Amino acid sequence: MLCPEAGTSHAIREVIRRGDTPTELTRAFTGRTARGISNRFLREHTPHAPSAYPEIHHLTAPLRDAARVEGDTDGFHLWAGQTYPLARPSPAADVVLRLSADACAALQTAGDHVGMRNQPGGNPTNGSV
């Protein structure tokens, strides 16, 4: 969300950079449950939000659009996962390379672990995982 290539608005980028607001599940913006950074709209409307996608999405779209244009982060959805404070500004290519390297390392570790089960002195199992 902080990659230069992302279409993330300036307002959302600032909230993400601060990283000091909890996330919550809500249906308030669209009628479909999603996780977002808590803001006024989410807090005020989540307790009464119906499960009515796409009707709620269409109903709230003008409000969300106006808030987004104004940069009012209390008036539109700030979709993010629980670990959004870990986000760092980085080119998308760097993120993909890092994820690829991490996946390769995890696969190597898993392969080493599985391989040890078949070696003398390795983890004795009955062959099941």
C-alpha positions in Angstrom: 0.0 0.0 0.0 3.0 2.3 0.3 4.7 1.3 -2.9 5.1 4.2 -5.3 3.2 2.1 -7.9 0.2 1.6 -5.7 -2.9 3.7 -6.3 -3.2 4.5 -2.6 -4.3 8.0 -1.8 -2.1 10.5 0.1 -4.6 10.5 3.0 -4.5 6.7 3.4 -0.7 6.7 3.1 -0.5 9.1 6.0 -2.7 6.9 8.2 -0.7 3.9 7.3 2.7 5.6 8.0 1.4 6.6 11.5 0.5 3.0 12.2 -1.1 3.8 15.5 -4.8 3.0 14.9 -6.3 -0.5 15.4 -8.1 -2.3 12.7 -11.6 -3.7 12.9 -14.0 -5.8 10.9 -17.0 -3.9 9.5 -19.8 -4.0 7.0 -20.5 -0.3 7.3 -18.9 0.8 4.0 -20.1 -1.8 1.6 -22.4 -4.3 3.3 -19.7 -7.0 3.0 -17.4 -7.7 5.9 -13.8 -6.4 5.5 -11.0 -5.3 7.8 -10.1 -1.6 7.9 -8.3 0.9 10.0 -10.8 2.3 12.5 -12.2 5.7 11.8 -15.3 7.7 12.7 -17.5 6.3 10.0 -16.5 2.7 10.9 -17.1 3.2 14.6 -20.4 5.0 14.2 -22.0 2.7 11.6 -20.6 -0.8 12.3 -23.0 -1.7 15.1 -26.0 -1.1 12.8 -24.5 -2.1 9.4 -26.7 -4.6 7.6 -25.2 -7.4 5.5 -26.5 -6.0 2.2 -23.8 -6.0 -0.5 -23.9 -4.3 -3.0 -26.8 -2.1 -1.9 -24.8 -0.5 1.0 -21.8 -0.1 -1.3 -23.9 1.9 -3.7 -25.6 3.8 -0.9 -22.4 5.0 0.7 -20.4 5.5 -2.5 -21.2 9.3 -2.8 -20.3 9.8 0.9 -17.0 7.9 0.6 -16.1 9.6 -2.7 -16.7 13.1 -1.2 -14.6 12.3 1.9 -11.8 10.9 -0.3 -11.7 14.0 -2.4 -11.5 16.1 0.8 -8.8 13.9 2.3 -11.2 13.2 5.2 -9.9 9.8 6.5 -12.9 9.6 8.9 -15.4 9.4 6.0 -14.2 6.6 3.8 -12.8 3.1 4.1 -9.2 2.5 5.0 -8.8 -1.2 4.1 -5.8 -2.8 5.8 -4.8 -5.9 7.5 -3.8 -6.2 11.2 -0.1 -5.9 10.4 -0.4 -2.7 8.3 2.0 -0.9 10.7 4.8 -3.0 9.3 4.3 -1.5 5.8 7.3 0.4 4.5 7.6 2.6 1.4 9.4 0.4 -1.2 9.2 -0.1 -4.9 6.9 -3.0 -5.9 9.8 -4.8 -7.5 11.7 -4.8 -4.2 8.6 -6.1 -2.4 8.2 -9.0 -4.9 11.9 -9.9 -4.7 11.8 -9.9 -0.9 8.7 -12.1 -0.8 10.3 -14.4 -3.3 13.5 -14.7 -1.3 11.5 -15.3 1.9 9.4 -18.0 0.2 12.5 -19.7 -1.1 14.1 -19.6 2.4 10.9 -21.0 4.0 10.8 -23.8 1.4 14.4 -24.7 1.9 13.9 -24.8 5.7 10.8 -27.0 5.3 12.7 -29.3 2.9 15.6 -29.5 5.3 13.2 -30.4 8.1 11.4 -33.1 6.1 14.8 -34.4 4.9 16.0 -34.8 8.5 13.1 -37.2 9.2 14.6 -39.7 6.7 18.2 -39.5 8.1 19.7 -41.5 10.9 19.3 -39.5 14.1 16.6 -37.4 12.5 13.2 -36.7 14.0 11.6 -40.2 14.4 8.0 -40.3 13.0 5.8 -42.9 11.6 5.9 -41.1 8.3 2.9 -38.9 8.9 3.1 -35.2 9.3 
